[in-house]
C-alpha cells in the first residue's frame, strides 16, 4: 500500500477555506465587516510569508461563532458549503483524489485549517481521514478558542501524520511511495518527508524550490 497526502487550500481547492470562512461570517452578520476583514487579511498575509501565530489566529477565527448554538453553527456551515465550497470543487482535484483511491492508496487530507471548517470539505472529497487543527472543547463540548494537541501547521503536519500512522500500527517508512501534494513553503517539512513531493498550484517560492530540487509540478487550476 502507498500513502497519498493532500494539503487542502490552494491545493485541492482554488481558494483558502480558512480565509473564505473568515469572510463568510461577515456575510452572516456575525462580525463587523471592516474589523473582521482587516484582521482576516492580516492573518492570511502572515500565513503566506511564514510568520503566522497559529494559536492567535485560531482564537480570532473561532471568535465569531464559537458561542453560538450548535444548530446555528451547523446551518451556517451548510450554507458555506453550498455557496462557497461546492462551486469551488473542481473536477481535476476530485479526479486526482479518485485516482489515488483507485490505486488502493491510504489517503489523508492534511491541513492547517481547523476541523470545523474542513471536515465537511474532506467529506466532499470522500476522504475519511482528515488531519486538521483540532479545537479544544470545554466540559460542555463548546469550542474554547484554543488548540487541542499539536496543530497541523508547518512541522506539526509531519508530527500529526506520524501520530496518525502510529495509531494504525504503521510508520512513514513502511510505505514504498509517499505522495504529498501542496502549494506552500509552509509545508516543506512534510514535502521533504515524502518520497514523492508534488508542488501543486505552487506559490512562486515553492515553485522555485521544486524546480531546484527536481520535484514534479502540477497545476490543477488555470
N, C-alpha and C positions, 0 to 999 in steps of 0.2 A: 504494500500500500504506500502511495505517495501522499504528501501533505501539501495542500493549497491554501494559502492565507491571503486575505484581501483587505487592504485598507478600504475605507468607505468613501469619505468625502473627497471629491475631485478625482477619485479612482474609479469606483463603480458608479458613483453619482456625478453629474456635471455641475454640482453645487456643493456648498458646505452646509450640511444639515443642521449643525450647531448654530451657525450664524443665521441660517434661514429661520430656525425656530425663534431666535432672538428678535428677528424682525416680525415674526408671526404674532408674538404676544402683544405687539403694538396694534396689529390688526384686530386682535381680540379685545382691545381696550384694557389690557391687564398691566400696561406700563405706559408712562409718559413718552411720547414719540421722540422728542428731542433728546432727553436724558438717556433713554434706552439705546437709541441708535448711536449716539456719541460713544458710549461705553462699549457697546457691542462691536463697533468698528475698531475701536482701540484694542480690544482683546484679540480680535481677528488679525490685526496687523502684528501684534506681539507673537501670535502663533506662527505667522508666516516668517517672521525674522528670527524665530527660535528663542524668544525671551519670555514666553507665556508663563505666568504663575498659575498652574492648573488648579490649585486649591482656591485661589482668589476668584478665578473665572467660574468655577462650579458654583460657588456661593452666589455670584452675580446671576448666572444663567438660570438657577433654580428659584431665585427670589420671587419672580412674578407669579409663580404657580404653586409653589410647594405647600402653601397653607390653604389652598382651595380644595373643595371636596373631591374625592377620588373620581366620582362620576363626571364631574365637570372637567377634570384633567383628561379623562379618557375621551370624552366627547370632543374636546379641543384637539387632541392628538389625531383623532379620526378625521377631523376636518383638515388638519395639516397634511395628513396622508393624501386625502382626496385632492386638495387644491395645490399643494406644493410638490409632494414627493412622487405621487403616481405619474403626473405628467413628465417627470424627470427620469423615469425608469426607461433606459434606452435599450433597444434590442441587442446591441453589441455587448453591453455589460451583462445582460441576462444570459446571453449565449456563452460568454466566457465562463461564467459560473456553471452553467449547464454542461459545458464541455468537460470540465474537471469532475463534475459529479458523474458523468457517463463513464469516465475512466476508472471510477471507483476510488477516487482520492478522498482523503479525510479533509473536510472543509471547515474553515472558520473565518468569520469577519472579525478583524482586529482594529478597533477604532478608539481614538481619544475622545470621541463624543460620548456623552453619558447614556446609560442604559435606557432611560425613559424616552429619550428622543429616538434611539436607534433600534430598539427591539422590534417594533413593527416593521421597520425598514428591512432588517435582516429576514424577517418572515416573508416579506415581499420577494426577496431573492431566494426563498426556500432554503436558507442556510440556518440550520438548527443551532450551531454553536456561535454565540456572539460573545466576544471578549471586548467589553466596553468599560468605561469608567463607572464603577459601582457606587451608588449613592447610599450614604449612611441613613438609616431609619431609626426613629426612636421606638420606645416600647409599644406605642400605638400604631406603628407602621408608617408614620409620617416622615417625609424627607426632611433632614435637618439642614441641608446646605453644605454638609461636609462629605468628604470622600471616604468610602469604606475600602480598606485594604490598599493594595498597590494600584495607582492609577495607570491605565494602559496608555501611557504617553512617553515618547522617546524610549529610554532604556526600559521603562516599565512595560512596554509592549513585549519585549523579549522575556522579561520575568513572568508576565502573566501567561504567555504561551507555554513556557516551561512548566508553570504550575498546572495549567490545564492538562498538558500531556501527562504529567506525573500522576494526575488523578485517574488517568486511563491506563496506567502502567507502562507508559511509553516515554521516550526521550526524543529530542530532535534528531539525534544521531541515529536513531533506529530507522529513519526513512531514507530510502535511496535518493529521493528527489524532494526537496522542499522549495516550493514556489512561493514568492511573496510579491504581490502587486501593490505599488504605492506611487504617489505623486510627489512626496515631500521629503526633504532632507531631515525633517524631524524623525523619520522612520529609518534612518541609516543603521541604527543598531540591529534592527530586525532584518533589514535588507542584507546586511553583512553576515548575518547568521544563516540566511537562506542559501541553498545550493544553486537556486535559480531565481535571483532577484530580477524583477522586471520593472523598469521605470515607466509608469503608466500615466499618460497625460501629464508628464513631469513638469514641475516648475523649472524655470531656467537653471537654477542652481543644481537641482537633481539631474537634469539632462546633461549638464557639463560633467558631473561626476560619473554618470553612467557611460558617457562616451569615452571618458578617460580610462574607465575600468573595463570597458567592453561588455557592459550589461545590455541586454535587449531593451529596446524602446518600443512602447506600444501606445498608440493614440486611438482610444476608443471613440472619442468625440471630436467633431470638427472644430 
